[in-house]
Amino acid sequence: MARLRWKHVLHSLGLEFWLLLPLLGLGFWFTSGALTDRVLHRSNETTLYIEGVRKSSKQPPRTIQSIIIVTHPQQRTSTVMVKTVNSALTTLLFEFPTTERDHIEAAISHELGLPRDRVQALVQYQSEHRQKE
């Protein structure tokens, strides 16, 4: 009979509902903690996915018309002018800290992503004093 009386008192005050709230709160707390832990450990996979997408989106290849190399022996530098056809930039300008042909061609090949023999076929050399005339 005492049990029935407590049940009636709890029901009249609405405590049946209020006593369940801490249990629901604990359930949400543990669930959100597990989900947060899972998301934080998954972030490395997302970074790899983003890098993979970025690498796959390449610009259309430029058609290179000519490569003119002007050497400056006094400063030991070379200026490279690359003329392109189907790019928004029609002229690319590079400066390299060397006057040796092999090093310049290797640097151009690296910068433009072209094979070395293709670079050698397009290259025209000029010296500094010849260009000033």
C-alpha positions, 0 to 999 in steps of 0.5 A: 500500500505504501508503494501505491501511495509513492507511485501516486505522489510521483505521478501527481508531481510529474516526477516520473518524467523528471527522474528519467531526464538524468538517464536520458542526459547520460545516454546522450553524453555517452553517445555524443562522446563516442561519435566525437571520438569517431569523427576525430579519428577519421579526420586523417582519412578526410585529409588524404581524400582532399589532397587526392582530389586536389592533385587530380584537378590539373589545368589543361596543358600549355602549348609552348611555342618557344623558350628563349634563354638570355645568359648574363655571364657577369651576374652568373644568372639566366633569364628564361622567357617561355611563350605559350599559345593556349594559356591565359599567360602568353609569356612566362618569365623565369630567372635562374642562378646559373649560366650552365646549359644543362642546369638551365634546361633541367630547371626549365624541365622541372618548372614546366613539367616537360621532358628534357628532350622537348625543352632542348628542341624548343630552346634558343640561346642568346647572350646578354650583349647580343640582346642589347644591340 
